[in-house]
Amino acid sequence: MILQDHRLAPTPADLAQAEQSILASTGGASAVWCGRAATALHWAYRLATHAGEALETPEVIIPAISCATPATCALSAGCRVRFADVDPATGMATLDTVRERWTPATRAVVFIHLYGQTADLTALAEWCRAHGLTLIEDVAQSQGAVYPDGRAAGSAGDVVVYSFNRTKILDCGGGVLVLRSARMAEAWLEIGHREASSPEIGPQTAAVLALSQRNLYHSLVALRRLRSAADVSAPFVSVNDAYSRLYVRSLRHSAALAEAWETLPRVLEDRFSKAELYSAGLTGGPWRLLDGWRTSGVCWRYSLLVDFPERLESFTESVRRDGFYVSNLYWPLNELINPGDRCPKAEDFARRVVNLWVDGSVEAPWIERCTASLWMHSASRAART
Ligand SMILES: *Cc1c(COP(=O)(O)O)cnc(C)c1O
């Protein structure tokens, strides 16, 4: 199926091959193409909370280290979000950290394969099944990756979501929801038809709202990074409803997606070879290099954890001023949404992580100059202002 022009329709012929390939790699029963991973997540939450006994406030468990979308769209879908702390070596949740947040109101668990890394989800999937929970697997940053045992990422979740929007592996626009069972696909139809019938906002309104949401996030995160405010969750949560119309979005260009799909192997290979360049250039520095991309086969952002968290902000700023793309993804979302769920390992991770670009916007000489800049600023004693 596809959500296109604000209505649900059968998958168009130009996406047939992409659909076949995504169903084959995930073992899914059906796919729904849409405008964003957020749309897929929104439907996944609706599905998960419709199953089982009705609750006033169903809960979903989401890793603390993530882009804000999986959590903000869970709030808009009427869920309470509980945050799982992360493995300090990878930034990803584990079965143990997820378990700590379980309550009888839990309906779903979101697992995010972060920065292209993957984790074996066998035990988590079993635990979810035993507790009647929907496992939502978010592959937005790891399209085309494999688990440590070589099976395809996306083959463990009851529901799997992908993003093809700006900054993701394919950035042609769009998202997809994959449903593992025919029973789920059936249950989704009713939800999908109901929600497709409400009108969508236009692209200009969406762009302004998305910018506002991004600015709000960065403004509040900066206050927490600098420890300038004790709790920023009230302003973040209180205006969240204003952004809810951003989530259910049609796919605009199915032909562009079909075309981009064929480039995936080349795109992944190109990213992998750039990750190898960073790795060769950065080995032995005052940081730990995350190397999950080697086993997963996918590098979304080349990531490292610096040994000097107290200088992270000035370090990042100095490298940026030398003209290089660099980010610190992400700030623990529990602090923006549910500070009662303390996640100390996520905070430690966030105060160390540095992410570097491996996409089509950078080339080998650029990467060499970038690693030189990283070395230089890692050695500077005083923070530059
Ligand atoms: C980008 C991203 C999303 C949201 O994707 P959209 O297509 O922009 O809605 C969801 N989850 C993760 C992990 C992401 O990186």
The ligand as an SDF file (V2000), in Angstrom:
LIG
                    3D

 15 15  0  0  0  0  0  0  0  0999 V2000
   15.4180   10.3590   11.1670 C   0  0  0  0  0  0  0  0  0  0  0  0
   14.9230    9.3300   12.0700 C   0  0  0  0  0  0  0  0  0  0  0  0
   13.5470    9.1080   12.2430 C   0  0  0  0  0  0  0  0  0  0  0  0
   12.5110    9.9610   11.5760 C   0  0  0  0  0  0  0  0  0  0  0  0
   12.5680    9.8970   10.1940 O   0  0  0  0  0  0  0  0  0  0  0  0
   11.6080   10.8230    9.3060 P   0  0  0  0  0  0  0  0  0  0  0  0
   11.5710   10.1630    7.9790 O   0  0  0  0  0  0  0  0  0  0  0  0
   12.2290   12.1630    9.2800 O   0  0  0  0  0  0  0  0  0  0  0  0
   10.2850   10.8580    9.9760 O   0  0  0  0  0  0  0  0  0  0  0  0
   13.1610    8.0830   13.0720 C   0  0  0  0  0  0  0  0  0  0  0  0
   14.0560    7.3270   13.7240 N   0  0  0  0  0  0  0  0  0  0  0  0
   15.3860    7.5160   13.6010 C   0  0  0  0  0  0  0  0  0  0  0  0
   16.3140    6.6220   14.3420 C   0  0  0  0  0  0  0  0  0  0  0  0
   15.8560    8.5280   12.7740 C   0  0  0  0  0  0  0  0  0  0  0  0
   17.1870    8.7230   12.6580 O   0  0  0  0  0  0  0  0  0  0  0  0
  1  2  1  0
  2  3  1  0
  2 14  2  0
  3  4  1  0
  3 10  2  0
  4  5  1  0
  5  6  1  0
  6  7  2  0
  6  8  1  0
  6  9  1  0
 10 11  1  0
 11 12  2  0
 12 13  1  0
 12 14  1  0
 14 15  1  0
M  END
$$$$
